[in-house]
Amino acid sequence: MQVEFRYQAVMVLAFVAYGLSAWALFDDLNGIEWLTILALPTLYPVSVGLFYFLLPEGLLSRIFVLSLFGVGMYALLLTENIFSVAAIRTIQLLRAAHAVGFLLTLVTAFFLYDTMWSFRWPFLMNGLWVMSFSFLLLLQGLWSAELLEGSMSKKTWLFAAILSLGLAEVAVGLSFWPVSITVGSLFLVAMMYVALGLSQQYFMGRLFGKTLREYLGVGIVVLLTLTLLTPWG
């Protein structure tokens, strides 16, 4: 595919992914679920598509990413179907769905953040990119912890807005930090891990002292690692 048409193709992929996901999950979609249930099945293919164009011309790496996309998309549709059913009645697979959804949210975030750093944009563009995509990822992640049928509480909107703004500010700060593309992406993903993980535990009433220490410990370790890996010279 010619370079000038790559990103138009990704836009088309986004519409196709949303349409096919809506068709597959149509029977259980109500109200806000047209956004929350379908956000990740749309953003995941977009993130993989953008990341795919950044890969070197190697067959093995591209086969790996395409295989990851196929497995991830299948697991994602199963997960979103569980969420849509769990919003109506109790289902035993909900805990597994939360784990898979959380993991794929982080994978999607990494691909999107890596793409952003690869573009070498000014700091304001970095902040807007992170805030926009992080808001959608956080919104669906928080809703999956709350699971209100066809609706969403003001608390969820507020948490998603505040946390995405915080991640955007981190991205702006990293724009002036001499870090590599991969390290910067992993640091943002780690911050997403801490922010979304703690928020989900809070929404589910499981935010205990031990849980808080575990998540904050990960954040501190990642911050120290980032500092050590930065080529200050």
Secondary structure, 3 states (H helix, E strand, C coil): CCHHHHHHHHHHHHHHHHHHHHHHHHHHCCCCHHHHHHHHHHHHHHHHHHHHCCCCCCHHHHHHHHHHHHHHHHHHHHHHHHHHHHCCCCCCCHHHHHHHHHHHHHHHHHHHHHHHHHHCCCHHHHHHHHHHHHHHHHHHHHHHHHCCCCCCCHHHHHHHHHHHHHHHHHHHHHCCCCCCHHHHHHHHHHHHHHHHHHHHHHHCCCCCHHHHHHHHHHHHHHHHHHHHHCCCC
